[in-house]
């Protein structure tokens, strides 16, 4: 805190705490130091998979594979790659709720998971890196097209 502000009575006993520059960086900082090499997964609509490093990795290989460097606490770097996360599921649920599709239990995620357990496992896997799945809109149609 600037000295002129610290001199004000309202700030006399205020402790300034500066978080890391991003919510993922703050979460990783909150994990504390772990011995050895480890990785993190920050999962949500879009997810991040990476590790904490002392310095940025700026190689052409890292860039070609979609890795980025994000400032972390204590001058370190979160070296990670973005992955799809829950985005396709969220978009499907939004489409189903908007279209009021009959016989689809989209009231809650728990209902959807229970219904999914009753159907056979698919024969193919989705390519979640397909650019067609990155846009908002009718996700069920784009998944079916794949």
matplotlib code that plots the C-alpha trace (Angstrom):
import matplotlib.pyplot as plt

x = [0.0, 1.3, 2.7, 0.2, -2.7, -1.2, -1.0, -4.9, -6.6, -9.0, -6.0, -3.8, -4.4, -5.2, -3.2, -2.9, -3.1, -2.5, -3.9, -2.2, -3.2, -5.9, -8.3, -6.4, -3.1, -4.7, -6.0, -2.6, -0.9, -3.3, -2.1, 1.2, 4.6, 4.5, 7.8, 8.6, 6.9, 3.1, 0.3, -3.1, -6.4, -8.7, -12.0, -15.1, -16.7, -13.2, -10.5, -6.7, -4.2, -0.6, 2.1, 3.9, 7.3, 10.0, 10.1, 8.1, 8.5, 8.6, 9.6, 8.0, 6.9, 5.1, 3.3, 2.4, 0.8, -1.3, 0.5, 0.6, 2.4, 0.3, 1.9, 1.7, 2.4, 6.0, 7.2, 6.5, 4.6, 1.6, 2.5, -0.7, -3.0, -6.7, -9.1, -12.8, -14.1, -17.9, -18.7, -20.3, -22.5, -23.6, -24.5, -26.4, -28.4, -29.1, -30.3, -32.5, -34.1, -34.7, -36.2, -38.2, -37.2, -39.7, -38.5, -35.2, -34.7, -32.7, -34.0, -30.7, -27.3, -28.1, -31.2, -29.2, -26.4, -29.0, -30.6, -27.2, -26.4, -29.4, -28.3, -25.5, -22.0, -21.3, -19.1, -17.1, -15.5, -16.0, -13.2, -13.5, -10.8, -13.0, -13.4, -17.1, -17.7, -16.2, -19.1, -22.3, -25.6, -27.1, -24.5, -26.5, -26.7, -22.9, -22.1, -24.4, -22.7, -19.4]
y = [0.0, 3.5, 5.3, 8.2, 5.8, 3.7, 6.9, 7.3, 6.1, 3.8, 1.9, 1.9, -1.8, -3.0, -5.8, -5.8, -9.3, -9.5, -12.7, -14.3, -12.9, -15.5, -17.7, -20.8, -19.2, -18.4, -21.9, -23.4, -21.0, -22.2, -25.8, -24.9, -26.3, -30.0, -31.9, -33.4, -33.0, -32.7, -31.4, -29.7, -29.9, -26.9, -28.0, -26.1, -25.0, -24.9, -26.7, -26.4, -29.1, -28.1, -27.7, -25.0, -24.1, -21.6, -20.0, -19.8, -22.4, -20.7, -23.4, -23.9, -27.4, -26.1, -23.5, -26.1, -28.3, -25.4, -24.8, -21.3, -19.6, -17.8, -15.7, -17.4, -16.5, -15.9, -15.2, -18.7, -19.7, -22.0, -23.9, -25.4, -26.3, -25.5, -28.5, -28.6, -29.4, -29.3, -26.9, -29.6, -30.9, -27.4, -26.5, -29.8, -29.2, -25.6, -26.8, -29.5, -27.1, -24.5, -27.0, -28.7, -32.1, -34.8, -37.6, -36.0, -35.6, -32.4, -30.9, -31.6, -33.0, -35.9, -36.8, -36.8, -39.0, -41.5, -41.6, -42.0, -45.1, -46.8, -46.6, -48.7, -47.3, -45.7, -47.4, -44.2, -41.4, -37.7, -35.5, -32.8, -30.8, -30.5, -26.7, -27.3, -28.1, -24.8, -22.6, -22.0, -23.2, -26.6, -28.8, -32.1, -31.6, -31.0, -34.0, -36.2, -34.9, -36.0]
z = [0.0, -0.8, 2.2, 1.9, 2.1, 4.9, 7.0, 6.9, 10.0, 8.0, 6.6, 9.8, 10.5, 6.9, 5.5, 1.7, 0.2, -3.5, -5.2, -8.2, -11.6, -12.4, -10.5, -11.6, -10.5, -7.1, -6.7, -7.5, -5.1, -2.4, -2.9, -1.3, -2.4, -3.2, -3.5, -6.9, -10.2, -10.2, -12.4, -11.9, -13.7, -13.4, -14.6, -15.6, -18.9, -20.3, -18.5, -18.0, -17.6, -16.6, -14.1, -12.1, -13.4, -12.4, -15.9, -19.1, -21.8, -25.1, -27.5, -30.9, -29.8, -26.8, -28.9, -31.6, -29.0, -27.6, -24.3, -22.8, -19.9, -17.3, -14.5, -11.1, -7.5, -6.4, -10.0, -11.2, -14.3, -14.9, -18.0, -19.3, -22.2, -22.5, -23.1, -23.7, -20.3, -19.6, -22.6, -24.9, -22.0, -21.0, -24.6, -25.0, -21.9, -23.0, -26.4, -24.9, -22.4, -25.1, -27.5, -24.8, -26.3, -25.3, -23.1, -22.2, -18.4, -18.6, -15.4, -13.7, -14.3, -11.9, -13.9, -17.1, -15.7, -14.4, -17.9, -19.5, -17.4, -18.9, -22.5, -24.1, -24.3, -27.7, -30.3, -31.0, -29.0, -29.6, -30.9, -28.3, -30.1, -33.2, -33.9, -34.6, -31.0, -29.8, -30.9, -29.0, -30.5, -31.4, -29.8, -30.1, -33.9, -34.2, -32.0, -34.1, -37.3, -35.9]

ax = plt.figure().add_subplot(projection="3d")
ax.plot(x, y, z, "-o")
ax.set_aspect("equal")
plt.show()
